[in-house]
Amino acid sequence: MSPTIKKTRNWRRIALAAIPLILAVLIVIILVRTRSGPVKKADIEISRSLRVIEAPLVVLIPKALGYGLAEPKRIWQAMAEVKGAVVETHPQLEAGAMFEEGAVLLKIDSIDYDLAVVRLKSNIAETRARLRELDAEEKSLKASLEIEKRSLGFAQKSLDRLHTLQKKDVVASDTVDREERNILKQEQAIQQVENTVTQIPSRREALEATLGIQKANLDQAELDLKRTVIRAPFNCRLGEVRIGKGQYLNAGQMLFEAHGTDAIEIEAKFRPEQLRDLLPAKLRVQIKQKLTMDKLREVFDLQVTVRLRSGDWEASWEARFDRIREAVDPRTRVINVVATIDQPYEKAIPGVRTALIRGMYCEMELRATPRPNTVVLPRSAVRDQEVCLVDEQGRLRKREIKIAFAQDDIVVVESGLVGGETVIVSDPTPAIEGMLVKSVLDSKLAAIIVQQAEGREVTP
């Protein structure tokens, strides 16, 4: 084969190999020049579904819960005031028995005290007789003194006559001397009677003092005699009884304890801020002024409810605010508030409400004066003094608020909200200012918040 033919065949092979490559390049160029740009989708903002409520504007009932034990208002620790053997006891003298005021509970042998009363009455009668005798003696002495004085007067006149006759030498000197001696004897007799009369007041004072002592002793003896009979000082219920019939008692020996049934007290513990939150700010100033217990009751104006719970059983009583104890517990820093329930046994309903007795552990609820137009929120809606709201465009906005105090599951808003704002109550984390929110109204939570704020029973 000639070289020319070879060269021609080589070019053909190269041309055939290049054609696909050239076609591919042309196709790419055509595709690049004719292709359209990427399709842009419209921006879509994603919204988050969050639970919300409208900030309730309610008539708030401020309240506080405390716990404490029930104690009778009056407790009588009966002690023997005289010694002696127990000769009689009430048939029902046992722990738990109830007695009316004046009931005879026991008697102590009184024979020694009866004899002491009789003996002292006799001594008093004797002393009074001696006083009457002294009065008679005084009367007699005064009469005798009058006679002696009259006799002295006559003797003095006789002596004067003898002196006249002596000057005329009619009578002898011995006769005059004898008459003078008679006068001296008469004066001496008068002096003795006067001395006796002078001593009568002191003798009377001594007898009257003796009579006073005897009367005091009689009063003591009669009091001791009265103390041999022990009666219930008020309507009461007995605690532990430590004596029985025939037992010999010493003065000062403990007999039993009796609890008054006319009133019972519940002393519950509260934190200082709980009591403070019951008062509006304008009334707290009055606490700093001179305060009496009547003024304290007027300032607080509390409605008190006492409850007793045991398992699923509950009983409640209306009570009255009585006083605040004089000291704060140094360990727990709590204040003890005392409320009183009058006639607890009369308020008992068998099978429904028992009578409150000593040692029962109770819940005390204090309710203050209602506060209208108050904004409240659930505790979960507030984070670091901020709430998240949903504005009119459905976007999240943060707002700082001021909390007055917390109560149950709610917080009371002092400032920052006026009521009616849409408040987010579920966790919005992350809470991004301005993000789109899909509001889901939680009407059940809103109802619970309003019920708690208004002091009504929460319905499920």
C-alpha positions in Angstrom: 0.0 0.0 0.0 1.3 3.4 -1.0 2.1 5.9 1.8 -0.5 8.3 0.5 -3.3 5.8 1.0 -2.0 5.0 4.5 -2.1 8.7 5.5 -5.6 9.1 4.2 -6.9 6.1 6.2 -5.3 7.5 9.4 -7.1 10.8 9.0 -10.3 9.0 8.5 -9.9 7.1 11.7 -9.0 10.3 13.6 -12.1 12.0 12.1 -14.4 9.2 13.0 -13.0 9.2 16.6 -13.4 13.0 17.0 -17.0 13.2 15.7 -18.6 11.8 18.9 -16.5 14.1 21.0 -17.4 17.1 18.9 -21.1 16.2 19.1 -20.9 15.9 22.9 -19.3 19.3 23.2 -21.9 20.8 20.9 -24.7 19.2 23.0 -23.2 20.6 26.2 -22.9 24.0 24.7 -26.5 23.9 23.5 -27.8 22.7 26.9 -25.8 25.4 28.8 -27.1 28.1 26.6 -30.7 26.9 26.6 -31.1 25.9 30.3 -33.4 27.9 32.6 -32.5 29.0 36.3 -33.6 27.2 39.5 -37.2 27.6 40.5 -37.5 29.8 43.6 -40.1 28.8 46.2 -42.0 31.4 48.2 -40.8 31.9 51.9 -43.1 30.1 54.4 -42.9 31.1 58.1 -43.5 28.2 60.5 -45.7 29.0 63.6 -45.6 27.2 66.9 -48.7 26.0 68.7 -48.8 27.2 72.3 -51.4 27.1 75.0 -52.7 30.6 76.0 -55.3 32.2 78.3 -56.7 35.7 78.6 -55.2 37.2 81.8 -58.2 37.0 84.2 -59.4 40.1 86.1 -61.0 38.7 89.2 -62.3 39.5 92.7 -59.3 38.0 94.6 -59.8 36.4 98.0 -56.3 36.5 99.7 -55.8 33.4 101.8 -53.2 31.6 103.7 -52.9 28.0 105.0 -51.3 27.0 108.2 -51.3 23.8 110.3 -51.4 23.2 114.0 -52.9 21.2 117.0 -56.2 21.7 118.7 -56.1 22.5 122.4 -59.0 23.2 124.9 -59.2 26.9 125.7 -59.5 26.0 129.4 -57.6 23.2 131.1 -58.1 22.4 134.8 -55.5 20.4 136.6 -57.3 19.2 139.7 -55.2 18.9 142.8 -56.1 18.0 146.3 -56.0 21.1 148.5 -56.6 19.2 151.8 -55.5 15.8 152.9 -57.7 12.9 153.7 -59.2 9.7 152.4 -61.5 9.6 149.4 -64.9 8.5 150.7 -66.9 9.1 147.5 -66.4 9.4 143.8 -68.7 10.1 140.9 -69.8 6.8 139.2 -68.5 8.0 135.9 -65.2 9.4 137.1 -63.1 8.0 134.2 -61.0 9.4 131.4 -63.2 10.8 128.6 -66.3 11.3 130.8 -68.1 14.6 130.4 -69.6 16.7 133.3 -71.6 19.8 133.7 -70.4 22.7 135.8 -70.9 22.1 139.5 -71.1 18.3 139.3 -69.6 16.6 142.4 -66.6 14.5 141.2 -65.3 13.3 144.5 -65.5 13.8 148.3 -62.7 13.6 150.9 -63.3 12.5 154.5 -64.4 15.8 156.3 -64.8 14.7 159.9 -61.5 16.5 161.0 -62.6 19.7 159.3 -66.1 19.5 160.7 -64.7 19.2 164.3 -62.3 22.1 163.6 -65.3 24.3 162.5 -67.2 23.4 165.6 -64.3 24.0 167.9 -63.6 27.4 166.4 -67.2 28.4 166.5 -67.2 27.6 170.3 -64.1 29.7 170.8 -65.7 32.6 169.0 -68.8 32.3 171.2 -66.6 32.3 174.3 -64.7 35.4 173.2 -67.8 37.2 172.4 -69.2 36.4 175.9 -66.0 37.7 177.4 -66.5 40.9 175.4 -70.0 41.3 176.7 -68.8 40.6 180.2 -66.1 43.3 179.7 -68.8 45.8 178.6 -70.8 45.0 181.8 -67.7 45.4 183.9 -66.9 48.7 182.3 -70.4 50.0 183.0 -70.3 48.8 186.6 -66.9 50.5 187.2 -68.1 53.8 185.7 -71.1 53.7 188.1 -68.8 52.9 191.0 -66.5 55.7 190.0 -69.4 58.1 190.0 -70.4 57.1 193.5 -66.8 57.3 194.8 -66.5 60.8 193.4 -69.7 61.9 195.1 -68.5 60.4 198.4 -65.3 62.3 198.0 -67.2 65.5 197.6 -69.2 64.9 200.8 -66.0 64.1 202.7 -64.4 67.2 201.4 -67.3 69.3 202.6 -67.1 67.7 206.0 -63.4 68.4 206.2 -64.0 72.1 205.4 -66.5 72.3 208.2 -64.0 70.7 210.6 -61.4 73.2 209.6 -63.8 76.1 210.4 -64.6 74.6 213.8 -60.9 73.9 214.5 -60.2 77.6 214.0 -62.8 78.3 216.7 -61.2 75.6 218.9 -64.5 73.6 218.8 -62.9 70.3 217.6 -59.6 68.7 218.3 -56.8 68.3 215.7 -57.1 64.5 215.8 -60.6 64.7 214.4 -59.5 66.8 211.5 -56.6 64.4 210.8 -58.8 61.4 210.7 -61.1 63.1 208.2 -58.1 64.0 206.0 -57.1 60.3 206.0 -60.6 59.3 205.0 -60.4 61.7 202.1 -57.0 60.3 201.0 -58.4 56.8 201.1 -61.4 57.9 199.1 -59.1 59.5 196.5 -57.0 56.3 196.4 -60.2 54.2 195.8 -61.2 56.6 192.9 -57.7 56.2 191.4 -57.9 52.4 191.5 -61.3 52.5 189.8 -60.1 54.9 187.1 -57.0 52.7 186.5 -59.3 49.7 186.0 -61.5 51.7 183.6 -58.5 52.9 181.7 -57.3 49.3 181.1 -60.7 48.2 179.7 -60.0 49.5 176.1 -56.8 47.5 175.8 -58.4 44.4 177.2 -61.2 44.9 174.7 -58.7 45.3 171.8 -57.0 42.1 172.9 -60.3 40.2 172.9 -61.3 41.7 169.6 -57.9 40.7 168.1 -58.4 37.2 169.5 -61.9 37.2 168.0 -60.4 38.3 164.6 -57.9 35.4 164.6 -60.6 33.0 165.6 -62.8 34.2 162.7 -60.0 33.9 160.2 -59.3 30.4 161.5 -63.0 29.6 161.1 -63.0 30.9 157.6 -59.9 28.8 156.8 -61.6 25.7 158.4 -64.8 26.3 156.5 -62.8 26.7 153.3 -60.9 23.5 154.0 -64.2 21.8 154.7 -65.6 23.1 151.4 -62.4 21.8 149.6 -63.3 18.3 150.7 -65.9 18.3 148.0 -64.4 18.7 144.5 -66.8 19.9 141.8 -66.4 20.6 138.1 -65.6 24.3 137.7 -67.0 24.4 134.2 -68.5 22.1 131.6 -65.6 19.7 131.0 -64.3 16.4 129.8 -61.9 14.4 131.9 -58.4 13.4 130.9 -56.3 10.9 132.8 -57.8 10.1 136.2 -55.2 9.2 138.9 -57.2 8.5 142.0 -59.9 6.2 143.3 -62.3 5.6 146.2 -60.5 4.8 149.5 -57.2 6.3 148.4 -55.5 8.7 150.9 -54.7 12.1 149.4 -52.0 14.6 150.4 -52.4 18.3 149.9 -51.0 19.2 146.5 -51.5 15.7 145.0 -52.5 15.6 141.3 -56.0 14.1 140.8 -57.0 14.4 137.2 -57.1 16.9 134.3 -60.3 18.3 132.8 -60.7 20.0 129.5 -63.3 22.7 129.0 -65.9 21.9 126.4 -67.2 25.4 125.8 -64.4 26.4 123.4 -61.4 24.9 121.7 -58.3 26.7 120.2 -56.3 25.8 117.2 -52.8 27.2 117.1 -51.5 27.1 113.6 -48.1 28.1 112.2 -47.7 30.7 109.4 -44.8 32.3 107.7 -44.6 36.1 108.3 -45.0 36.8 104.6 -48.2 34.8 104.5 -49.8 37.1 107.0 -48.3 40.2 105.3 -49.9 39.2 102.0 -53.3 39.1 103.6 -53.2 42.8 104.1 -53.4 45.5 101.3 -50.4 47.7 101.3 -52.3 50.7 102.7 -53.3 48.7 105.8 -49.8 47.4 106.5 -48.9 50.9 107.8 -51.4 50.5 110.6 -49.5 47.5 111.9 -46.6 49.8 112.7 -48.8 51.9 115.0 -49.7 51.1 118.6 -51.6 47.9 118.3 -54.1 46.3 120.6 -55.6 42.9 120.1 -59.0 44.4 119.2 -57.2 46.7 116.7 -55.4 43.7 115.2 -58.7 41.8 114.7 -60.1 44.9 113.0 -57.1 45.4 110.7 -57.0 41.7 109.6 -60.7 41.2 109.4 -60.2 37.5 108.8 -62.6 34.7 108.0 -61.2 31.5 109.5 -62.0 28.0 108.5 -60.6 25.0 110.3 -60.4 21.6 108.6 -59.6 18.1 109.7 -58.6 15.5 107.1 -58.1 11.8 107.4 -57.7 9.9 104.2 -60.6 10.8 101.9 -62.7 12.1 104.9 -62.8 15.8 105.6 -64.7 18.0 108.2 -64.6 21.7 108.5 -65.6 24.3 111.1 -66.1 28.1 111.0 -63.8 29.7 113.6 -63.0 33.2 114.8 -59.6 34.8 114.8 -58.6 35.2 118.4 -55.0 36.4 118.7 -51.4 36.1 117.5 -48.9 34.5 119.9 -46.4 36.7 121.6 -43.2 35.3 120.1 -41.8 33.9 116.8 -40.5 30.4 116.9 -36.7 30.8 117.0 -36.0 27.7 115.0 -38.5 27.8 112.2 -39.2 31.6 112.3 -42.9 31.1 112.0 -45.7 33.0 113.7 -48.4 31.1 115.6 -52.0 32.3 115.0 -54.7 31.2 117.4 -58.3 30.7 116.3 -61.2 29.7 118.5 -64.2 27.4 117.9 -67.1 27.9 120.3 -69.2 24.9 121.5 -67.3 22.3 119.5 -69.4 19.4 120.9 -72.7 21.1 119.9 -71.4 21.4 116.3 -70.6 17.7 116.0 -72.6 15.7 113.5 -72.3 11.9 114.1 -70.8 10.2 111.1 -70.1 13.6 109.4 -68.2 15.9 111.7 -66.7 14.9 115.0 -66.0 17.2 117.9 -62.6 18.7 117.9 -60.6 17.4 120.8 -57.1 17.9 122.2 -54.2 16.8 119.9 -56.0 16.8 116.6 -53.8 18.1 113.7 -55.8 20.6 111.8 -55.5 22.9 108.7 -56.4 26.5 109.3 -57.4 28.7 106.3 -57.3 32.5 106.7 -59.3 34.6 104.2 -58.9 38.3 104.1 -61.1 41.1 102.6 -61.8 40.5 98.8 -59.8 42.7 96.4 -61.7 43.5 93.2 -60.1 44.1 89.8 -57.0 41.9 90.4 -55.0 40.3 87.7 -53.9 36.7 88.4 -51.8 34.2 86.4 -50.8 30.6 86.8 -47.3 30.2 88.3 -46.1 28.4 85.2 -46.7 31.5 83.0 -44.1 33.6 84.9 -40.4 33.2 84.4 -37.9 35.6 86.0 -40.6 38.3 86.5 -41.5 38.1 82.8 -44.5 36.7 80.8 -44.8 35.9 77.1 -47.7 37.5 75.4 -49.3 37.0 71.9 -49.9 40.4 70.2 -52.6 41.2 67.7 -50.4 39.9 64.8 -50.1 36.5 66.5 -46.4 37.1 67.5 -44.6 36.5 70.7 -43.8 39.5 72.9 -42.1 39.5 76.3 -43.2 41.8 79.0 -41.8 42.4 82.5 -44.3 42.4 85.3 -44.3 42.9 89.1 -45.6 40.1 91.3 -47.4 41.0 94.6 -47.4 37.5 96.0 -48.1 33.9 95.2 -51.1 31.8 96.4 -51.9 28.2 95.6 -51.1 27.7 91.9 -51.5 31.4 91.0 -49.5 34.6 91.2 -51.1 38.0 91.9 -49.9 40.6 89.4 -49.2 44.0 91.0 -48.3 45.9 87.8 -47.5 45.1 84.1 -50.8 43.7 83.1 -54.3 45.2 83.1 -56.3 42.0 82.3 -57.4 40.6 79.0 -53.9 40.1 77.5 -53.3 36.9 75.8 -50.7 35.1 78.0 -48.7 32.0 76.9 -49.0 29.4 79.6 -47.1 26.5 78.0 -43.3 26.5 77.8 -42.3 28.5 74.7 -38.6 27.6 74.9 -36.9 28.9 72.9 -38.9 32.1 73.4 -37.9 34.2 70.4 -39.2 37.7 70.3 -41.5 38.2 67.4 -41.9 34.5 66.4 -45.3 33.5 65.0 -47.5 31.7 67.5 -50.6 29.6 66.9 -52.7 30.2 70.0 -54.5 27.3 71.6 -57.0 28.5 74.2 -56.7 26.5 77.5 -60.2 27.3 78.9 -59.9 24.6 81.6 -56.7 26.1 83.1 -58.3 29.6 82.9 -61.4 28.3 84.9 -59.2 26.7 87.5 -57.2 29.9 88.0 -60.3 32.0 88.4 -61.8 29.4 90.9 -58.6 29.4 93.0 -58.4 33.2 93.0 -62.1 33.6 94.0 -61.7 31.0 96.8 -64.2 28.6 95.2 -63.8 24.8 95.1 -61.8 23.8 92.1 -63.9 21.6 89.8 -62.1 19.0 87.7 
